[in-house]
Amino acid sequence: MMQGKMIDVKKISKNEWRIDRQGAMKVPVVIYASEKLLEKMKEDITLEQIKNVAMLPGIVKHAVCLPDAHQGYGFPIGGVAAFELDKGIISPGGVGYDINCGVRLLTSNLTIKDIEKKKKEAIEKLFQAVPSGVGHGGATRLSREEVKNILEQGARWAVKQGYGTKEDLERIEDNGCIPGAKAEYVSDRAVARGLPQLGSLGAGNHFLEIQEVDEIYDKKTAAAFGIKEKGQVTVMIHCGSRGLGHQVASDYIKFMEDKYGWKHLPDRELVCAPIESELGKKYFSAMSAAANFGFTNRHMIMQWVRETMSKIFENIKLDLVYDVAHNVAKIEEYNVDGIKMNLCIHRKGATRSFGPGRNEIPEIYRKSGQPVFIPGSMGTASYVLVGTEKAEEVSFASTAHGAGRVQSRSAALRHLRGETIKAELEKKGIEIRAGSWKSIAEEAPEAYKDIDEVARVSHEVGIGNLVARLKPVAVMKG
């Protein structure tokens, strides 16, 4: 990772920092981080990247850096920005290559005592049932016409095919289908990459994890989410739109660069188009289609998890809590300086965090606020939080999406060995199944920031309040 420049950052409060407007910046930057997390951001170009975001046309109020922020492509991962619809832009670098990389959480009616003796068998069977890895295709082969339906219908298509239930759709962001998606704006090459990969986990930081509830911080909200007691078994699925989403990003970066260039921008990676332009609208539709592919992907994996676990554990019941997207742009309404505005919110490595009452969240969670999931790295805890009204006021209803890397994958491989990490995890009682030793070494816990600190800062700032902590029992990696 590149070393960051010296940037003047002012301390506002314990976990809040600010970069004032200067030069070509149109708005200031707000950073939510502890001193420890801020120092990690200074080790790469995170702060320089979010400062560049603040220079983009039509940006509103401020650019936001979340507690897990680290260097990315264009926007930092953990970067959020809002743009006016008539003056603003939409940028693939503000969404990310893995469109709708997201997290789905299932609760069960079992406790850790019920599964302890069979957890190794369970993760082995899940590894066999759920395809994973970069080159590994999904378990379903589809015609191009069916892929078109998936891109425009999302998880609704999966339910029609017998994956999950209609009730599940009520517990997915956008009910599993972002409106306005058009398959015609997704290239043949993107479809060709996605065709063999639907229903597969992918590599990198993606995982499928059997967990247990380790701590409950907010019993009332936890109960509303189906989290009832310490020791309860949960399952978390973390993956995205695979090669299809990556190709959509690549295609539109080129289209936008060819049409609009980048000399007027602070960074070539922030190439963009006006939101209301023909190309901007096409990208938004293609991105939405890729996001729908991501929802469908996780929906199918969930079905195979349910089928596999029911063969091992008699009478197991796995209920979907919620499914959240991380890399996506959305049109949402906010009150900015007393004026209600529809804005295009870019969340790059960020989780939507709506508080109580928002119509966008399911009726069952409208009193409590939206479930928020911050997955850990392999071998560390994951967190369940709840969205807040304060997040709507200060961070465009966004909070962290994970631990955030502190080492590149190549750096991790230079000094970490997969065999050693596996042995260390097993000493902690965590079973792991992965496609290679390399994939274990790349995703070692020490390659990431402190997830406990990231969750704590989110809670202390008030952009996502702690509900429960989940610790891994058995982990599947690509």
N, C-alpha and C positions, 0 to 999 in steps of 0.2 A: 504493500500500500504506500501511496505517496505521502511524504511529510507535509503537514499543513503549514501555511504562512502564519506569521504573528498577526492576530486579529484582536482588536480592542473589544473585550467582552465585559460588560458592567454587571455587577451582582445586584439584583433587585430584592431578593429574599433568599431564604435557605436553599431552595431548589429552583429558583427562577433567575434567568440571566437574559441580557439584552444586548443586541448589536444595533446601535442607533443608525438612522439613515445617513448615508454618506455616498459621495460620488453618484453613480447611476442608480443607486437603490431607490425604489419607489416607496417602499415601506420598511419599517424596522424588522428585525428578527427577534423572536422570543425562543429561548431554549429552556426546556424543563429537564433539569439534571442535578444530581448531587455534585459536589466538587470532584469526587472520585470519577464519576461518569463523564463529567466535562473534560477532565484531563485525558481520558481515553479518546474523546472526540478530537482533541488537539493533536493527537498522534498521527492522524491522517488528514484528508482535505474536507472533512465533514462541514466545518464552519465556513470554509470558502465556498463550498457548493451551495449551502443554504443562503449565503449572502448573494450568490449569483441568482438564485431563485427569486429573491426580493427585487431583482431588476427587471423581471419579465412584464410584458404589457398587460395591463388590466388587473394586476394583483391587488387584493383588497386587505386592508387592516394590518396584517403582518404575516411573515413566513414563520413556520413553526418547526422546531427541532425537538423531537420526543426523546425520552430517557435512553432508548436503545439505539440512538442514531449512530450511523457509521457510513463511511464512504460508499457511494453507489455509482450508478451510471446516470449522469445528469443531476437529478435530485439526490441528496443523500438518502440512504435507506433509513426510514424514521423521519422523513420530511413531509410536511403537509402545507398546502397552499390553496387559496381560494381565488377564483377569477370571475370578474363580471362577464356576463354572457355577451354583451354587445361590444365590449372593448378588449376582452381577455382572450387567452390562448388555451390550447390543449396540447400537451406534450407527452409523447410516449416515454420520455425520460422521467416524467413525473408520475408515471404509473408503474413502470418496470417491465422487464421482459417476461417474467412469470406472472402474466395477468391472472388475477384472482387466485394467487397462492393464498390459501386460507386454511382455517381450522374448524373441525367438526368434533363436538363432544357428545358421547353417549354415556348415560348413567345405567347402572345395572341394579338388580335386586339381590346381588351377592356381596359377600364381604371377603376380605383377603383370606380369612380362614377357609372359606369354601373353595378357593382356587389354588392355595399354596402348593399342594402336591402335584398339581397338573399345569402349572404356569409354563414350564418348559415345553410340555406337549402342546400347549395352546399356541405359543409363539411359533413353534415349528410348523404346526398345521396352518396358521395364518400366513406364514412365509410361502407355503405351498399354494394357498388359495388366492393370494393377492399378488399379481405380478408387480415387479419392482425393477428399479435400475434405469439407466439411460437408454440402452438399446432394447430393453425388454418390452414387448408389446403387451397390450391388455388382453383380457380373456375373451373379448368379443370382436368379431370381424363385421364391419358394417359397410353398406353401400354408401356412395356419396350423397344420395338423396336422404338417407337416414341421418347422415352427419349434418346436413342442412337443417333437418328438424331439430336435432340436438342444439345446434347453434342458436336457433330462434326460440325454442321451447324450454331449453335447460332441463332442470330436474323433473319438470312435468313429463318430458319424454320418457325419462327413466321409470317413473311411476306407471305410465301406460304400458311399459314393457315388463312390469312385474317387479321392479326394484323399489323396495320401500312402499310407503303408503301415502295417501292424500294428506293424512294428519302430519306426516313428516314435513310436507311442503310448508306448513304453517310455521315451522321452526327453522327456516332457512332465510338468510338475508334476501330480500326481494322475492320471497317465496320460491327461490331457486331459479328465477328467470328475470334478468334485467330487460325491461321493455326497450324497444327501439333497435334491437339487435337484427342485423341483416346479413344473412350468409353470403349474399352476392358481393359483399365488400371484403370477404375473406378469400385470400388467394388460393389457387389450386395447390400450390406448394404447401401452404399452411394446412390445408385439409389433408393432403397426402401424409404430412408428418403426424397429424392428429389421429388419422384413421386407425392405425394399429395400437394406439396408446391409451385409448379410453378404458378406464377401469384399472389403471396402474398407478403405482405410488411415485415413481421417479426417484432420482438420486439426490445428492446434496443434503440439505438440512431437512428434507421431508422424512416423515416417519409415521409409523403406526405403533401405538403404545398402549399397553394395559397398565393401568395406574390404580393407586388406592388414595382415598381421601385422607390426607395427612393432618390437615388443620381446617377448622371452620371459623371464620372471623365474623360472619354476619349470618346468624342462624335463620332469620326470617327470609332473607333473600335467597340463601342457599336452598331452603325448603321450596321456594317458588321455582327454583331451577331443577328440582328433583334430587338435590344433594342432601341426604338425610342424616348421615352419621360418619364419624371417623372410621376408617377401615373399609368403607364402601368401595366397590370396584367400579372404575370408569374406563372408557376406551376413548383415545384421542386419535384423530386422523388429520395429518398435516400434509397437504399436497396442492398442486395447482392445475394449470391448463396444459402442462407438458409442452411438447414441441410446437403445438398449434399456436399457443399464446406467444411463444418466443418468436415464431415466424411472423405473426401479425405485427409485433413490435418492430422487427427488422424491416418488414415491407414498408411500414408507414414512416419510419425514420428516413428511409431513402426517398419516399414520395415527397415528404415535407422539405427535405434538404434540396431536392431537385427544383421544387416549385418556389420556395421562399428563401433558400439559402440560410446562412447562419452568421454572416459578417456583422449583423446588427445585434447579435446576442453575445453575452459574456462568455459562453461556453458552447462549443459545437454540439455537445451532448444534450443541450437543452433545445435542440431543433423542435419547432412547433408550428402550428397553424392557428389562425383565428378560429375560435369555437364555432362561430356562425358561418364560416366559409364552407364551401362544398367539401374540401379535403378534411377540414376539422370534423364535419358531420359524419363523413365516411369513416374516419378513424374511430369516432365515438361508437358508431354502430358495429364496427369490426371488433373493437375492444369489448363491447358488451356481449358480442357473440362468443368471443374467447372466454369471457367470464362465465357465461352459461355453460360452456364446455367444462370449465373447472368445477362448477356446482354439480354437474352430471357425473363427473369423474368421482368425486367424493361420495356421491349418492350410491353409485354402483359398488364402490369399495365397502361402504357401510353394509350393504346387503350381504356381501360375502363374509364380512365379519360376523354378522348375525347368524348366518347359516353355519359357519365353522364353529363358532362358540357354542351354539345349541347342540352340536354333535358331541361336544366334550363335557359340557356342564348341563345336567338335567334341569329343566324348568327355568333356565336363565331367560331374563327379559332385558333387552337393551333398548332404552328410550332415547331418542334424539333430544338433546337440550337445545342446541342451536348450531348454526353454521355461519361463520363470519369470513368475509373477504378481506385480504390485506392490500393487494396491489390493484387499485381500481380508481376510476374517476366517476363522480356522481353529480347530478344536478340536485341540490338541496336548498331549502330555504333557511336563512339566518337573519337575525336582527343585528345589523351593523350600525353602530352609533345612532340607534333609534329608528333606523329605516329597515323594513323587511325587504330582503333581496334574495332572488334565486341566483345561486352561485355554482360554478363548476369546481367541486372540491377534488383535488388530487391527493390521494393517500398512497404514498410510496413506502411500503413496509410500516403500515399503520393500521390500527383497528378502529372501526367506527364505534363511537361510545355515546350513543344517545341516552339521555336521561328519561325519566318517567313522562308519559303523555304524548310522545312523538308518534304520529300515525304510521311512520315507516316500520315500527317494530310490532311484532305480533301482539294481538290483544291480550294474550296470557301474560305478557311481560310489560304491559303498558303502565301498570301501577308501580312495578319495581324498577324499571329501566332495562336497557338491553344487556343480555349476557355478553361479556367480553372475555376472550381467551388469550392468554399470553403464554405460548408454549415455551418450555425450556429447551436447552440443548440436551443431547443424549446423556442420560445419567443424572440430570438435575431436575428440580421440581418444575411444574407448570402451574399457572395461576388462573383462577376464575375471578373476574372482577365484574362490576356492574357499571353501566354508563351513568353519567351525571349531567345535571343542568349546567354545572360549571364548565364541563367540557364543551358544551354547546356555545358558551360565552367566550371561552379563552383559546380553544384549540380546534375550532370548527368540528366539535364532537369527535375528537380523535385521541387515541392513546397508543401506547407502545404495542408492538406485535411480537416481541420475542426478546431474547437476551442481547442480540446484536454481536457480530463478530469483532474480535480484537486481533485475530490472526488470519491471514489469507489461508486458503486450503494448501497452497504450495508450501507456505511457512510451517504449517502444522505437520505436513508430511516429512519435513526435514528433520524434526526432532521427536516425533511421536510414533509409537508402534501400535498397530491395531491389536496385536496379540496381548500386549501389556495392558492396554485399556480394557479389553474384554475381561481379563483376569481381575482387574481392579473393580469393575462393575459387578462381577459375580461374587466378589468378597462382600459387597454391599447387598447381596441378595437380588441383583437385577440380572435377568436373563437377557441375552442379546443375540439376535440373528441378523446377519447382514450379507450382502452379496460379495463382499471382499474385505480383506484387512485394511485396504486403502480407504474404503468408505468409512470405516470406524475411526481411523486415525484423523481423517479430514474433519470429522465432526466431534472430536473429543471435547469434553466440558471446558478444558482450559483454553480452547480456541475462542471462547465466548465471554462476554461480560457477565457480571454477577446478576443472575435473573432475580434473586431476592431483592437486590438493590433497585433494579428497574421497576419491579412491582411496588416496592415501598414508596419510591418517589412518585409514581403515578397516583398512589393513594394519598400521599401527603399533599400533593399539589391539588388533588380533587378532580383529576381528569379521568378517573376510573377507580372505583372504591373496591377494596379487597373483600372477597366473598369466601373463597376457599383455596387451599393449596393442595395440589395433587403430586404424589411422588411416583416415579416409575417402578413398575414391577417386572415388566418384560417389554423389550423394545425391538421393533423390526425396522431395519434401514435398507435402503436400496443398494 
